[in-house]
Amino acid sequence: MTPSLDRRCPQVERVAVATGAGRGIGQAIAVSLAAAGYQVLVCDVDSGALRTTVDLCGPGHHGNTRPSQRGKYR
């Protein structure tokens, strides 16, 4: 979001969705976004790893675990 838009719409909340956030780069991105003030919804197939990421992001952030079949997107 550009700074000019922030000034025009101060009530706008910054929201982000981080997929693959259970570990690695996805986790680092989710934690960085949370630290920058975004409300973060984190998604991963590993619920245990996802819980760790949600805890690292802090209060007010949410996790979502969904089963996936890699390579079967049609």
matplotlib code that plots the C-alpha trace (Angstrom):
import matplotlib.pyplot as plt

x = [0.0, 1.4, 1.9, -0.5, -3.2, -2.5, -3.0, -6.3, -7.7, -6.3, -8.9, -7.7, -6.1, -3.1, -3.8, -1.6, -1.9, 1.3, 1.2, 3.7, 4.3, 5.0, 8.8, 11.5, 11.0, 7.2, 7.6, 10.2, 7.8, 4.9, 6.9, 8.3, 4.8, 3.5, 6.3, 5.6, 2.0, 0.1, -2.7, -1.4, -3.3, -0.8, -1.5, 0.4, -0.3, 1.6, -0.5, 2.3, 4.7, 1.9, 1.1, 4.8, 4.5, 1.3, 3.0, 6.0, 3.7, 2.1, -1.5, -4.1, -2.8, -4.5, -3.4, -5.3, -4.3, -5.8, -4.8, -3.3, -2.4, 0.7, 0.8, -3.0, -4.1, -6.5]
y = [0.0, 3.4, 6.1, 8.4, 5.8, 5.4, 9.1, 9.1, 6.0, 5.8, 3.2, 0.7, -2.3, -4.0, -7.7, -10.4, -14.1, -16.2, -19.7, -22.3, -20.5, -23.5, -23.2, -21.7, -18.7, -18.7, -18.5, -15.7, -13.7, -14.2, -13.1, -10.1, -9.0, -9.4, -7.3, -4.6, -4.3, -6.5, -8.8, -12.2, -15.3, -18.1, -21.3, -24.6, -28.4, -29.1, -28.0, -28.3, -26.1, -23.7, -23.3, -22.3, -19.7, -18.2, -18.1, -16.3, -13.7, -12.8, -12.2, -11.4, -13.6, -16.7, -20.0, -22.3, -25.9, -27.5, -30.8, -30.5, -32.8, -31.4, -31.6, -32.1, -28.6, -28.5]
z = [0.0, -1.0, 1.7, -0.1, 0.1, 3.8, 4.3, 2.4, 4.0, 7.6, 8.5, 6.0, 7.6, 6.0, 5.5, 4.1, 3.3, 3.6, 2.1, 2.9, 6.2, 8.3, 7.9, 5.8, 3.5, 4.0, 7.8, 7.5, 5.3, 7.6, 10.7, 8.8, 7.7, 11.2, 12.5, 9.9, 11.2, 8.8, 10.0, 8.7, 7.8, 7.5, 5.6, 5.5, 5.3, 8.5, 11.5, 14.0, 12.1, 11.4, 15.1, 15.7, 13.0, 14.4, 17.8, 16.3, 14.6, 17.9, 19.0, 16.4, 13.6, 12.4, 10.9, 8.5, 7.6, 4.5, 3.0, -0.5, -3.3, -4.9, -8.6, -9.0, -9.7, -12.6]

ax = plt.figure().add_subplot(projection="3d")
ax.plot(x, y, z, "-o")
ax.set_aspect("equal")
plt.show()
